[in-house]
């Protein structure tokens, strides 16, 4: 008995129909998951793709109220910019990690940047702000700045740029509840004290 006879179903069996059906189901399920996960949005540089995962909403809000909002998107800082292949490899690697953590509901209470991402962000800070990093005039009023500019991360001093204080800032309002209306009251249970507080304003 040769390998073909041993492993492939015999002629006349309906294995092809079953294989096509299973392949179709697998492909259909894959396309459905890809659509629900909005996979195509991650190929763009649109910052709103980052808030497909709800845990990133506060980070997005803080960025949208920052000085970087009009000049840099998420990918400008968090993804390598030296070549396209490296950029999309890094996005895929990070994206698969994030998707698996968020899908498994295993995200940490405090989200911290990983070592690989730290290096990328630091390189991008220097890439955009090379004038400030190399400006010798800055050493006249900042003690020890010339030695420390490249030996530590930029955010060790500039920690509120561009996200502000993502745990609570006066310029950013988190978890905004909808303003109660008659139409909303019928659909949701709004406590009386909240209705009164909104009406007083």
C-alpha positions as CSV (number, residue, x, y, z in Angstrom):
1,X,0.0,0.0,0.0
2,X,1.5,3.3,-1.1
3,X,1.3,6.6,0.8
4,X,-1.5,8.0,-1.5
5,X,-3.8,5.1,-0.7
6,X,-2.9,5.1,3.0
7,X,-3.6,8.8,3.7
8,X,-6.1,10.0,1.0
9,X,-9.7,8.9,1.1
10,X,-10.8,6.3,-1.4
11,X,-12.3,7.3,-4.7
12,X,-16.1,7.5,-4.7
13,X,-16.2,8.8,-1.1
14,X,-17.7,12.2,-0.5
15,X,-14.5,13.6,1.1
16,X,-14.2,16.4,-1.4
17,X,-17.7,17.8,-0.5
18,X,-16.8,17.7,3.2
19,X,-13.4,19.3,2.6
20,X,-14.9,22.1,0.5
21,X,-17.6,22.7,3.1
22,X,-15.1,22.8,5.9
23,X,-12.8,25.1,3.9
24,X,-15.7,27.4,3.1
25,X,-16.8,27.5,6.8
26,X,-13.2,28.2,7.9
27,X,-12.8,30.9,5.3
28,X,-16.2,32.5,6.0
29,X,-15.5,32.5,9.8
30,X,-12.0,34.1,9.1
31,X,-13.5,36.9,6.9
32,X,-16.3,37.5,9.6
33,X,-13.7,37.9,12.4
34,X,-11.5,40.1,10.2
35,X,-14.5,42.4,9.4
36,X,-15.6,42.5,13.1
37,X,-12.0,43.2,14.2
38,X,-11.7,46.0,11.6
39,X,-8.4,44.5,10.4
40,X,-8.2,46.7,7.3
41,X,-8.2,49.9,9.5
42,X,-4.9,48.9,11.0
43,X,-3.2,49.2,7.6
44,X,-3.8,52.9,7.7
45,X,-2.3,55.7,9.7
46,X,-5.7,56.8,11.1
47,X,-5.4,57.3,14.9
48,X,-9.0,56.2,15.3
49,X,-7.9,52.6,14.4
50,X,-6.2,52.6,17.8
51,X,-9.5,53.0,19.6
52,X,-11.0,49.9,18.2
53,X,-9.8,48.6,21.5
54,X,-11.7,50.5,24.2
55,X,-8.8,50.5,26.7
56,X,-7.0,52.9,24.4
57,X,-9.8,55.6,24.5
58,X,-8.2,57.7,27.3
59,X,-4.8,57.6,25.5
60,X,-6.5,58.7,22.3
61,X,-8.4,61.5,24.1
62,X,-5.3,62.8,25.7
63,X,-3.4,62.8,22.4
64,X,-6.3,64.6,20.7
65,X,-6.0,67.4,23.2
66,X,-2.2,67.7,23.0
67,X,0.2,69.8,21.1
68,X,1.1,66.8,18.9
69,X,-2.5,66.4,17.6
70,X,-2.1,68.4,14.4
71,X,1.4,67.3,13.5
72,X,1.8,63.6,14.5
73,X,-0.5,60.5,14.5
74,X,0.0,57.4,16.7
75,X,2.1,55.7,14.0
76,X,4.4,58.7,13.6
77,X,5.6,58.1,17.2
78,X,4.9,54.4,17.9
79,X,6.1,52.7,14.6
80,X,9.5,52.7,13.0
81,X,9.8,55.3,10.2
82,X,13.1,54.2,8.5
83,X,11.5,51.9,5.9
84,X,8.1,50.5,4.9
85,X,8.9,46.8,5.5
86,X,10.1,47.5,9.1
87,X,7.0,49.7,9.7
88,X,4.5,47.1,8.7
89,X,6.4,44.2,10.4
90,X,6.4,46.2,13.7
91,X,2.7,47.1,13.3
92,X,1.8,43.4,12.7
93,X,3.9,42.2,15.6
94,X,2.6,44.7,18.0
95,X,-1.0,44.4,16.7
96,X,-1.1,40.6,17.1
97,X,0.2,41.0,20.7
98,X,-2.4,43.7,21.5
99,X,-5.2,41.7,19.8
100,X,-4.4,38.6,21.8
101,X,-4.2,40.4,25.1
102,X,-7.4,42.4,24.6
103,X,-9.3,39.4,23.2
104,X,-8.3,37.3,26.1
105,X,-9.3,40.2,28.4
106,X,-5.8,39.9,29.9
107,X,-4.8,43.6,29.7
108,X,-3.0,44.9,32.7
109,X,-4.5,47.6,35.0
110,X,-1.7,50.0,34.0
111,X,-0.6,49.8,30.4
112,X,3.2,50.3,30.1
113,X,5.3,50.6,26.9
114,X,7.4,47.5,26.1
115,X,11.2,47.7,25.6
116,X,11.1,47.4,21.8
117,X,8.4,50.1,21.6
118,X,10.4,52.3,23.9
119,X,13.3,52.3,21.5
120,X,11.1,53.1,18.6
121,X,9.4,56.1,20.4
122,X,12.8,57.4,21.5
123,X,14.1,57.3,17.9
124,X,11.0,59.0,16.6
125,X,11.3,61.8,19.2
126,X,14.8,62.4,18.1
127,X,13.9,62.2,14.4
128,X,11.3,65.0,14.7
129,X,13.1,67.1,17.3
130,X,16.7,66.7,16.1
131,X,17.0,70.5,16.2
132,X,16.3,70.7,19.9
133,X,18.4,67.6,20.7
134,X,21.5,68.9,19.0
135,X,21.1,72.6,19.7
136,X,24.1,73.7,21.7
137,X,22.3,76.9,23.0
138,X,20.1,74.7,25.2
139,X,23.1,73.8,27.3
140,X,23.4,77.4,28.5
141,X,20.4,77.2,30.8
142,X,19.8,73.5,31.3
143,X,22.4,72.0,33.6
144,X,23.8,68.7,32.4
145,X,21.4,68.6,29.5
146,X,23.9,68.0,26.7
147,X,25.2,64.8,28.4
148,X,21.8,63.5,29.3
149,X,19.8,64.2,26.1
150,X,20.7,61.0,24.4
151,X,21.4,58.8,27.5
152,X,17.9,58.8,28.8
153,X,14.4,58.7,27.3
154,X,12.8,62.0,26.3
155,X,9.7,61.3,28.4
156,X,11.8,60.9,31.6
157,X,11.5,64.7,31.6
158,X,8.7,65.4,29.2
159,X,6.4,62.8,30.6
160,X,3.2,64.7,29.8
161,X,4.0,65.0,26.1
162,X,1.9,64.2,24.0
163,X,-0.5,62.2,26.2
164,X,-0.8,64.5,29.2
165,X,-1.6,62.7,32.4
166,X,-3.7,59.8,31.1
167,X,-4.8,58.9,34.6
168,X,-6.7,62.2,35.0
169,X,-6.0,65.7,33.7
170,X,-8.0,68.8,34.0
171,X,-8.0,69.2,30.2
172,X,-9.4,65.8,29.6
173,X,-12.7,64.3,30.6
174,X,-12.9,60.5,30.8
175,X,-15.9,58.2,30.6
176,X,-18.4,60.9,29.7
177,X,-22.0,59.7,30.4
178,X,-24.7,60.8,27.9
179,X,-26.8,63.8,28.9
180,X,-30.1,62.5,30.1
181,X,-33.1,63.2,27.8
182,X,-36.7,61.9,27.8
183,X,-35.8,59.6,24.9
184,X,-32.8,58.3,26.7
185,X,-34.8,57.8,29.9
186,X,-37.0,55.3,28.2
187,X,-34.1,53.2,27.1
188,X,-31.8,53.4,30.1
189,X,-32.1,53.6,33.9
190,X,-30.8,57.0,34.9
191,X,-30.6,57.6,38.6
192,X,-32.8,60.5,39.9
193,X,-29.8,62.3,41.4
194,X,-28.0,62.4,38.0
195,X,-31.2,63.8,36.3
196,X,-31.4,66.5,39.0
197,X,-27.7,67.4,38.7
198,X,-27.9,67.8,34.9
199,X,-31.1,69.9,35.2
200,X,-29.5,72.2,37.7
201,X,-26.8,73.0,35.2
